[in-house]
Amino acid sequence: MNSNNFWKNKNVIITGHTGFKGSWLVNLLKYLESNIVGISREKYEGIYKLSCVSKLLEDEIFIDISKNIDIPEKLFKSFQPDIVFHFAGQSLVPVGYSNPLDTINTNIVGTYNVLNYFDKFDSINSIIVSTTDKVYLNPNDKNVETSILGGTDYYGASKASAEFIISSFLNNNPSTNISVVRSGNVLGGGDRAFKRLIPDLIKAIKSNQDFEIRQPNSVRPWQYVLDSLAGYLCVAEENYKNSISEVYNLNSTVNNQYTAGYIVDKFSKIWGTDTNIIEAKDVNFKEVDILNLDSSKARDKLNWSPKLEIDDLIKLIVNWEKAHIVDCDDEYTLNEINNYFSLIN
């Protein structure tokens, strides 16, 4: 992130631009003066609408990447994309259990369709694919990038399978530059995903209902969304400049000691709510208790390191959510990004 000028005037495609991380990436790249086209299946509540993401784009296209990708050729002739971030996918463990076929199609077939489609454009020099920390066969281990892949649920298995597709694609298209990022559990304002810890807690607080926590003792590689996305940008810049395809874990070691219960208690205190928190008794799907990632490769090769510790991160989320309770705000997120750059530079 020391060479912020790299992103100025870059033409960037983001698939999944209406999702949580995709919308934050749009804001981040707009702050860095990139030109952005978004591709998604549908519009989502949360940061996409609350920070007016559509106003930041050159264009946006709504298609189902698991079926086909048919984008007007004239768009790319005029836009000439340089870099693609592939964030589109089914990203939730519970949805993987309730709708495994859509999860498999979106994450495996969709990834192949994206690679196959964008590989034909000469202007594109770099494709960055987001997978997950859940691709490892032994999730309780402190996994490095070369650890065995597996997946203990449909979501994790589909993402691990997508990585096998990427490896096969690279073997058959050696001139293509594709890097993979396996990021930990990302937290930030504007997340509205189904059955996610903080979105569900915010919903309970706003509706004055009890909050059911599924696994209060579970530990995850929690990290601030901008810390994570800063890592993605470092990976993309390396991929683009050096024509190298790599795999990177992104994890915040200092935050990888906190339980879900701690985060819920701290969030409630900072928000100032007396919402009743109870442990769910009937959980109809399995999740691992502990997830670990070793991101020393990103630290050593890219000079990437997360900056926000969990308490400060939770304060940022509370402030973001309270600022958007009534109205949309197209400046708040950009101001938060500006403050983040003041911290890291």
C-alpha positions, 0 to 999 in steps of 0.5 A: 500500500506504499505505492497508492499511485499504482491504482490511479486511473486503473480500470478495474472489474469487480464481480460481487460488487454489491456484496459486503466486501465488494462494496467496500472495495468499490469505495476503496478503489474510488478513493484511490482514483480507479475506474470501476465496473461492477458485475453482480447477480442482484442488489443487496441491502447494507453498504451497497445501498447505504453508501450509494455504491452505484454512484461510484461506478462507471457502469454496473451489470447484473447477471448470474455468473453460474449460468453464463457471462455475456457482457456487451463487447462495446463496454470493454472496448471502451473501458479496457479493463486492467484488473479483475477482482472476483468476489462474486459467490455464495459466501455463507456456511448456513446457505451452503447447507440450505442450498448446496446446489446453488453454492456449488454452481456459483462457487465452482462453475461461476469461477470457471466462467469468470476465468474463461471469459476475462482471459480473452481480453488482452488488456486484462493483466491480473485476476484476483480470486477471493476464496476463504479460510475454510478451504483447509482440510484441517481447519483447527491447524494454523494453516499455511498456503501449502496446507492440504485443502478440503472443506468440511461443509458445502461452502468450504468444499465448493471454495476448495474445489474452485481453487482446484479449477484455478490450478487447472486453468493456470496449467492450461493457460500459463500466460494468465496471471491469477492470484488467490486470497484466503481471507479470515472472517472480515468485519466492518460496517454495512454487512447484512449477510444472512446468519452472520454474527454482527449483522444478526446482532444489529438486527436484534438490537434494532428490533429490540429482540433477543439475540441467539448466538450459535457458538459463543466459544468459537474462535475465528481469524477476525479482521477489519475489512480495510485491513483485508482489502489492503492485502488484496490490493497488495496481492493484485499489485504484485500479480500485475507488476511481476506477472506472478500467480500466487496464493496468500492467507490474510489473518490478524494474529492479534485478533485470532484469540477472541471468541464470538461471545467476546465480540457480542458482549463488547459490541453490545457494551459499545452500542449501549444496548441491554439486548438479551443474549442467549445461546441457541440450542437447536443448531441444524448445521455444523461449524468448526470451533476454531479457524486458524491462518498463518499469514506470514507469507503476506507479511514477508513478501508483501509487507502486509500487516493488519492494523486494527485490533478488535476493540477499535474495530468494533467501535468503528462498526458501531459508529458506521451503523449508527451513522446509517440508521436513518439515512444513506451517506455517500461520504461516511465510508470514504471518510473512514477510508481516509482515516485508515490511510492516515493510520497506515501511512 
